[in-house]
Amino acid sequence: MMTKNQINEREQLEMLTIEQLVSKDHLVRKLDAAIDFSFIYPLVEDLYSTVGRPSIDPVVLIKMTFIQYTFGIRSMRQMIKEIETNMAYRWFLGFGFHTEIPHFSTFG
């Protein structure tokens, strides 16, 4: 129960970017600076079709698995839940606030 002096700021409107929410010394920033994941594209380009529905970026898939391993997340289901709420993970993946996260079954 809130007292008169407490203010509920859950619905406070702010203008923020994900960039501002991830601390400058967070491990994902160090990983992003140290590893250029673009080497993945030429390795997998023959595996992706130009027809059909759009595919999930292969770098995003590798980065998701990389986060899972680095931060000791035990399952892909849990990884997806973490990405939904962890702004540092979203930043690392290049996702926005409302970007749809791939379904965990994508990895199965």
Secondary structure, DSSP 8 states (H G I E B T S, - for coil): ---TT----TT------HHHHS-TT-HHHHHHHH--GGGHHHHHGGGS-SSSS----HHHHHHHHHHHHHTT---HHHHHHHHHH-HHHHHHHT--TT-----GGGG-
